[in-house]
Amino acid sequence: MAAHEEDPNRPDPHQDPMHPGDPLTSDAQLEKRVADTHGLPGDEMTALERMEAEIEPLVENVSPDLAPAVEEFMAETALANEAESAAVADDSQFSGTAGLEGASFATAEVGPYISFQHVCKSFGDFVVLKDVSFFVNPGETLCILGRSGVGKSVSLQIIMGFLKPDSGTVLVAGQEIAGLTEREMQQVRQKVTMVFQSGALFDSITVGENVAFPLRERGDMREDQILLVVRGLLEMVGVAGMEDHLPSDLSTGMKRSVAIARALAAQPSAVLYDEPTTMVDPLMGNLLCELIQRLKTQLHLTSIVVTHDMRFAEKLADRVVFLHEGRARFFGTMEEMRASDDPILCEFLAMDELVLPGRPMPEAPVEKAL
Ligand SMILES: Nc1ncnc2c1ncn2[C@@H]1O[C@H](COP(=O)(O)OP(=O)(O)OP(=O)(O)O)[C@@H](O)[C@H]1O
C-alpha cells in the first residue's frame, strides 16, 4: 500500500479504541468512565491527569495506533491501584506489627498490602518455614533473598493460595486469606497475580491468545478492543508482533515478557515475580528489570520479587527479606542490610559479590599438566 493511502483496517485516531463509536475519550469522559468502573468520586480528575502523564513513558515505544488503547487501559489500572492502596491503608483488619518485632517500620504507617506473620510450613517432616514474618506496603517492592531451597518460591505459593501454611497469618490485598474459599481466593488472584520463572503460558494457544485470556474473562470488551490492547501490551513489554507465535517459538526471556503482559492484562494491584532474571542474558535481564521498575512507579504496583540477583534487588527493592534456615534472618531496607554485621548475611552478600554477573570471576586454579 502506498504511504499516502488510508489503511481501511487502521483504527480511526479520532475514535476511542476502547469504546468504538465514541469520539476519542476526552479527559472528562475518561474521568467519568474510570469513576463509574471503580466507584471513585468525580473530583479524581487531577489524579487521572497525573496518572496519564505518568503512564506516557510506559507506552512511549508503542505504535501510535495502539498507544491510546494501552494508555487508557493502564490508566485504569493505576487509578484503581491508588484507590486500592487507600482502601488497604484505611482497613482496620491490619493487626499492626504482630510477628514483625525488630523489623524496620519506617513507612509502616499504612497497612501492608501483603504480609506474613509467624508463618510455618512443612512438607512431612521437612520444615521449610519455621517462623517467618515480613510485609510489603502498597506500591512498594519487596525482594526475597536467600540460598537455594530456603522457601522463597514456597512463600510466593502461600501468598497465591496454592499452598496453605501450617500456622501463622497471611494477609493478601489487606485481608487474611486463611478462611477464604477457592472462589474467594480466585477473586484475590485477580488483584494479586504471579509471573512464574517458566512464564507458565498455555503452550497450545498463541502468545496473543495467552495475553487475551484475562481480557476475555472480563466479558465486557469487544474482540477488536481486545486485539488492540493485546498488541499494545506486547509492544510495551518489548515483544512486538509476536502475537501469532506459539510460546514454544520464544526464548526464556521473551516468555517472561509475555507472562508479564498477560499479568498486566488482568489489571492487577500486585505482581509476584519468581526469579525474573534467571537464565536470561544480561541485556534481557536489564530490560526485564527496567520494565518491572517502570510498572512499579507508573502503575503503582505492589511487587514481590524472588531473586538471586543483588544488582536487581539494589535497583528495585524498598525492603528485603533474607530467608535462612526457615526464618526471616533479616527484614529491612537495602541500606539497613548493607549496614548489617550479621555474619550469615555478610557471607551471603560476599558470595554474591564473587559471582555477580559482569564482574570478573575469581581465577580458577590452573590445572597441572599431567
Ligand atoms: N509441593 C512440595 N512438596 C514437597 N516439598 C516441596 C514442595 N514445594 C517445595 N518443596 C521443598 O521446599 C523447599 C523449598 O523450596 P523452594 O522452591 O521454595 O526453594 P527456593 O528458596 O525457591 O529455592 P531456589 O532458589 O532453588 O528456587 C525445597 O526443599 C523443596 O524441595
Residues whose N, C-alpha, C, O or C-beta is under 5 A from the ligand:
A	BS01	LIG	F123 V128 R147 S148 G149 V150 G151 K152 S153 V154
